[in-house]
Amino acid sequence: MENKGKIYVIGIGPGNLEHMSQRAKDAISESEVIIGYKTYTNLVKDLIENKEVIDSGMRKEIERCNLTLDKALEGKVVAIISSGDSGIYGMAGIMHEVVFDREASIEVEVVPGITASNAAAASLGAPIMHDSCTISLSDLLTDWDLIKKRLECAAMGDFVVSLYNPKSKGRVTQIEEAREIMLKHKKKDTVVGIVKNAKREGENIVITDLEHMLEEDIDMVTMVIIGNEKTYVKNNKMVTPRGYKI
């Protein structure tokens, strides 16, 4: 008998419903079961009334994915949600890996969303108009020496660099080391944008520079975007020129 179950891996965007894609809203509407970290399910609470909602805490990603697959194998349409884009530091990768590992025959559809760096960039102006990279400073799953190597390469190449997970209560020195690495290859007056709660309630935007960035409040809901040598500020907007002749 054919299994009618399906898995949606949904990026819900920054958290404000107006920045969620219509496809994401439709996929949530089609789903019978919603699974996610409690902070994320709270962000979409108005869309998931009268559905089975399963919340879980942080660092239970594999558990959530196995539960999602179990529900789908029962024939249910299940949505597992991430903030931002589910394919960028979200649940898409581990969900696919769990399905592969269990050799399950189930349809998995990844629904993209606006990721944190894009949301923060829009609030700042246009800082990611040229070559850029994203680097997470969380060393929970990646060795810190490898992260430092990536920071070094990005700085040497003068990429615009978006830093995810820049600082937490238990991880405070990584952002300091990242800044020192950047200063080896970028000027101290390089423009830096710092956005807390990008495109959601409580948004706070600061434009500063590499020399003074650590004077600002930075935590786990903050995006830090470090410009390249041509990034500038005008009318309180951070802009990295693409190179067009005006």
SVG drawing of the C-alpha trace seen along z (x, -y; Angstrom):
<svg xmlns="http://www.w3.org/2000/svg" viewBox="-8 -61 56 63">
<polyline fill="none" stroke="black" stroke-width="0.4" points="0.0,0.0 1.4,-3.4 2.4,-5.6 0.8,-9.0 3.1,-10.6 5.3,-13.5 7.9,-15.7 8.1,-19.5 11.3,-21.1 10.3,-24.7 12.3,-27.9 9.9,-30.3 12.1,-33.3 13.2,-35.8 10.1,-35.4 7.7,-38.1 4.9,-36.4 5.0,-39.1 8.5,-37.9 7.5,-34.3 7.0,-32.9 3.6,-32.0 4.9,-28.5 6.0,-28.1 2.5,-29.2 0.8,-26.8 3.1,-23.9 2.2,-24.6 -1.5,-24.7 -1.2,-21.3 0.6,-19.7 -1.1,-17.8 1.8,-17.8 4.2,-20.7 7.5,-19.8 10.2,-22.3 12.2,-24.1 9.6,-25.8 10.9,-29.3 10.2,-28.7 6.7,-27.1 5.8,-30.2 6.7,-32.4 4.1,-30.8 1.5,-30.1 -1.2,-31.9 -0.7,-29.5 -0.8,-26.2 -3.9,-26.3 -5.9,-23.0 -2.8,-21.1 -0.7,-18.6 2.3,-20.6 5.4,-18.9 7.9,-21.2 11.4,-20.3 14.4,-22.0 17.7,-23.0 20.3,-20.5 17.7,-17.8 18.0,-18.0 18.4,-14.3 15.6,-13.4 13.3,-15.9 14.1,-14.5 13.6,-10.9 10.2,-11.9 9.3,-13.7 10.1,-10.6 8.2,-8.4 5.1,-10.5 5.5,-10.7 5.8,-6.9 2.5,-6.7 1.0,-8.4 0.9,-11.9 2.0,-15.1 4.6,-16.6 6.3,-20.0 9.6,-20.4 10.4,-24.1 13.5,-26.2 13.9,-30.0 15.6,-31.6 16.3,-29.2 16.1,-25.5 19.0,-24.8 21.4,-27.3 22.4,-26.1 18.8,-24.7 17.2,-21.3 17.2,-20.4 20.6,-18.6 20.1,-16.5 16.5,-15.6 17.8,-14.2 20.6,-12.4 18.1,-10.7 15.9,-9.6 19.0,-8.3 20.3,-6.5 17.0,-4.7 16.5,-4.0 13.0,-5.4 10.9,-5.8 9.3,-9.1 9.0,-12.4 10.9,-15.3 10.4,-18.8 12.6,-21.6 10.8,-25.0 13.3,-27.9 13.0,-31.0 14.7,-34.4 17.9,-33.7 19.3,-35.8 22.1,-37.3 19.7,-38.4 17.2,-39.9 20.0,-41.8 21.5,-43.0 18.1,-44.4 17.8,-46.3 21.3,-47.7 21.0,-48.7 22.9,-46.7 26.1,-45.3 26.2,-41.9 26.1,-43.2 29.5,-41.6 31.2,-38.3 30.4,-37.2 30.5,-34.2 28.7,-33.1 30.6,-31.7 29.2,-30.4 31.3,-31.0 29.6,-28.2 32.2,-25.4 29.6,-22.9 29.8,-20.9 32.9,-22.4 36.4,-22.5 37.4,-26.0 40.8,-25.7 38.9,-25.0 36.6,-28.0 39.6,-30.2 41.1,-28.9 37.9,-29.8 37.9,-33.3 41.5,-33.8 40.8,-32.8 37.7,-35.0 39.6,-38.0 42.5,-37.4 40.1,-37.3 38.4,-40.5 35.0,-38.9 32.0,-40.5 31.6,-38.2 28.3,-37.4 28.9,-35.9 26.2,-33.6 26.1,-32.6 28.6,-35.3 28.4,-35.1 26.5,-33.3 26.6,-33.3 29.0,-30.4 31.0,-31.4 32.4,-34.9 35.9,-34.8 35.2,-33.6 33.9,-36.9 37.1,-38.6 39.3,-36.2 37.3,-36.5 37.8,-40.3 41.5,-39.9 41.8,-37.7 39.8,-40.2 42.1,-43.0 45.1,-41.1 43.8,-41.6 41.2,-44.3 41.5,-48.0 40.3,-49.0 37.8,-51.4 36.1,-48.6 32.4,-49.1 30.6,-46.6 26.8,-46.2 25.3,-44.7 21.6,-43.7 19.8,-42.2 16.4,-40.5 16.5,-41.2 13.0,-41.7 11.3,-40.8 10.0,-42.5 12.8,-44.3 15.0,-44.8 18.1,-47.0 20.5,-48.2 24.0,-49.5 26.6,-50.5 30.1,-50.8 33.6,-49.6 36.0,-46.8 37.9,-48.7 34.9,-49.5 32.5,-46.6 33.1,-44.8 31.7,-47.8 28.3,-46.9 25.8,-44.4 26.2,-41.1 24.5,-37.8 22.9,-34.7 20.1,-36.7 22.6,-39.1 24.0,-39.1 27.3,-40.7 28.2,-41.7 31.7,-42.8 32.2,-44.7 34.9,-44.6 37.4,-47.4 34.9,-49.3 31.9,-49.1 30.8,-52.5 28.1,-54.3 25.9,-57.1 22.5,-58.3 22.8,-55.6 22.9,-52.9 25.7,-50.3 26.4,-49.7 28.9,-47.5 29.1,-48.6 28.8,-46.0 30.9,-48.0 28.3,-49.6 29.4,-52.9 26.9,-55.6"/>
</svg>
